[in-house]
Amino acid sequence: MITKVSKIDLQSLQEAKNLIESEQLVAFPTETVYGLGALATSERAIKSVYEVKGRPSDNPLIVHVHKDYDISTLVYISENDYSQKIANAFLPGPLTMVYKSKGVVAPSLSCGLDTLAIRIPKSEGAQKFLKFVNQPIAAPSANISKHISPVTAEHVYQDFNGKIPLILDGGKCDGGIESTVLDVTGDIPVILRKGLITAEMIREVVGACVYAGENAQTSLKSPGMKYKHYSPNCETAIFERNESEEAIRLYDQLKAEGKRVIFLCDDEMSKKIGKRKFLALGSTDIEMASNLYDLLHQGEKYEVIITFKLLVDSELMLSVNNRFSKAFFKDENK
């Protein structure tokens, strides 16, 4: 199979629509990461997503729709529900909301659950694609399972060249980490996956919001809750923030052995490693969220990435640290 990478225009959108309607896969950009799109109502297309990604079959998918799509055809919504206030405040945007499903989509998409995760991305490229296709599109991140999530079309191409027919190139994603996933099926909203929309932000709108670990009733309704993710294809080493001397010794030793080695660190830690080569995460939570995946992709071109634990001093940094930890700690249950 030849994999085309095409800028988003009328011709590529028509090609994408034809491929989706013929139950094939199309990668497309969002404001967070690139998605691997498939027709949500097609069991054949959904099966292809799991096979191409190498994704565990018990890890549910998110359905993407454009901003004018009537999601009440897919899920149950109350006009007076708190979920409407949240949707009005944050959508389109980097927020996925989990509702009770009407069973319209392919059963394998939700892994047998009676819920469905809906996302309305705000990026121009995603909106153009979703509006043109005008169908619910199931789309996990467009990467091989457990690899780093893609934030450019080139990242998608590296994982899926020869495996999918089309990648819509919308440039670099500016959000940098996946959407927040919010369960709105209970009495209060519950964050199942941390992201760019935080519990604090949601509380300002509806007064209450908790994280999944704070709610004993939470089950696996969302991607990103069970399996290891975001891992670079190279060796990694992580140090405490007060262990810069030990990290420097390892770097110098590996360099002396002829290894290609790089530091990945925030601005504070970069000042402690002298003139050694590093990739700069930035100094703010927004910068680090935007930069993390792109830098992990750059870093895996080396043989070893050396890094330091992050300072978690904001709710957004909880989200960044969630992805960072899953990249550098090799626990399969993370």
C-alpha angles and dihedrals in degrees: 000000000000114000114213123203109203135177112240110267137128093280096050092044091054090049090049091050092050092050094048092049090051088054096252128132130261126184116217138175128254130177090264111035137332116277131216101227128209135163103272095212094054120089089194093055093045091050088053091055092055092045097046094046095041085231121168109256092230093061108095124223132231122238117223123204136170122260095260096047115119102236091184085081087066106032142022114262132176115211090218095045121119087239089072091057090051092047091049091051101046111020133132086036147087095309129109117197124204115216137170106278127234089210095244097128128070109289093229090061091071095034092237095309122135091228134082129205114222126193130186106191119205100211115115093230093052092047092050092050096044093045093048093049092039093195131109106267123204108213132171117179111297098245138097108274113277093011123113114289113252123246097172134045088244091060089054091047091053091058101035109030105140093010104079129032102226142026117188107215113216097160127250118339110241100203094060103197131061125275124276110258113217126189108216097173096096138061092277132023116264124199108225095177125025117234145139093311107069133203089248091057092049092047089057088061104039105011099241139060133145136188120249094253089060093057117067092195094064116117132184099290097138142054117251096040102099116022137062113261145174097036121161118227095243141068117287136195126192127196137188114258091251092055099076093126091055091047091050091050091053092047092050092046092051092047090051088053089055096253122149102237135170137184119230110197148140121257095266094055094041088067090061099056099064117216095337117131116267145164112234117229091185134237105271133061091244092052092048093048090051095045105039103087095037090053093046088055090050091046096054089065084075126068095238134023116200117196145161132234113268128244107245103206102143139036091253089055087056086062094045091047090050090060093038092053093050089053097050106029111070098210107136091211095058 
